[in-house]
C-alpha cells in the first residue's frame, strides 16, 4: 500500500449545476490528456454521491510532483455558469459528503494533511479556501 501523507481537494472546473460523471472526467483525462485513467481517486457528484475514480492503491494524476503519496478528491463544479470564473459551487449535499469522506480518509491515513490544489499550483481550484472551510478537521487531526 502507498504511504499517504496528503489529501488534496479539487473541483472539476465545470459550471455550477452541470451534472458531470466519473466517466466524463475519465474521458477528459484519458482521451484529452493521454493519462492511463482518471486522475482523481474520488469524485463527489452534485447530489452528494461519492464515486470512486482511480483506485487508491495507485498513484493519482492530480497534482504535479505530489501524486505518489496523496489522494485526490474532486467535487463536480467550481465555475460560475454566467461568467465562467472560479466559484465555490458546492451543494449542501456535496459539502456534507466531502466532510464525511475527508474525516474517513484522515482517520484511515493518520499521517496525512489536508490541502487544496491551489496550495501547490497557480490555480483557483478547488474554488474555496480549504484551510478555512475545514479548520476544525485540520485542528482535530493535528491534536491526535
Steps between C-alpha positions, in 0.01 A plus 500: 500500500617852426600727787247784492607833646257739327132515412456763229167657401411604146203606292417380149498863379157449348214753517274506803219247479638307201486128569838343429578133549813307583483367144504858363805591705672171414446576129645853543806360674557193282398630156580866559822474699622151414500379860442134587185572703306774675740704713282516814435222747153628589240721332210658689189552288251786540262274693777412748572155360864403542630302204835326485733600220857371483562229761663640815769232471626681186661842493266765371556765234371813666793708633831505318776364722268389783305210356711217643391560861165675469132435447310729264135589554302718260151639532293567189487873434723790597412743220235774486262412216455864391854644499692169501715620792604289801218472753425271791200322348480210746146397584410433861500128419849528350624686807361232727644214295838669467517553875419135570744373236779725628441391861514133399815544293674697772417219747622236255821692426601664830824643355310689229440872489212670319554748214345675203655463155563877501761453775726322250414661166409846370134404467175597672410132540306395708344850491488535879749524787548147633687618813209726598219262401649199678681673785322277753612183320858623467513600868340174615752283317796722596420427867496123457 
